[in-house]
Amino acid sequence: MPAFSDIAGRRFGRLVAVAPVNVQGRYKWDCRCDCGALTTVDGRELRSGGTLSCGCLRRDTNRTHGCSQRTPTYRSWEHMLQRCFNPNEKHFADYGGRGITVCDRWRGTEGFANFLADMGERPPGKTVDRYPDNDGDYRPGNCRWATQKEQNANRRTRGRDTYLRGERHARTKLTAAQVEIVRDRSRSRKSLAAEFGVSIGCIDKIRCGQCWGNT
């Protein structure tokens, strides 16, 4: 039987782990969903972020915003939840790991619909930014759609920075949000290189996954 990991009381998206159950020699977890439903989920699926609800998340998203799962706004909302609630997400340590969370209004059954109503559609070249309190939670009144230049001015000072590797010039700090923008192929390489102060070759390497090991 796989080793038991006690995750009782922990939140994974809309789900809160309640109690373990042994199903054919494998531990699964009874979870209470924000919509009120009780569902049983494999612990590995919870910890990996593969399951975030009883199934209501997909239904609610399709009902409230049609094809929203393919929009930049939905992806920003989904990534926000992952950063705060999924311990296996690459940037969890800088968000959920240091106590940053997402307000109930943006997390419940109508979470995405409320997020969309409060924030509007994500404009091109912008991502969600916690402002004016960069150490605060994701909530109405503390979030905006911001360009990378705006976010740079709001960025917290970190002891462990992420650096672009392979540059011959001075190392350039980039945030996870910058990498997300670089990987958005709707932006030209030339404009991104000028905005972030890197070479076009570095933009290509980021898009090919050759020079970012921790983003």
Protein Blocks (a to p, Z undefined) as FASTA:
>chain_A
ZZdddfehiaehjbccfbdcdeehiacdddddfkopacdddfklmmnopagbeolmmmmm
mmmnojmmmpmklmmmmmmmmmmmmmkbmklmmmmmnopacdfklmmmmlmmmmmmmnop
adehiacdddfblkbccdehiaccddfklmmmmpccdfbdcddehiabdcddddfklmmm
mmmmkbcfklmmmmnopafklmmmmmnopmccbZZ
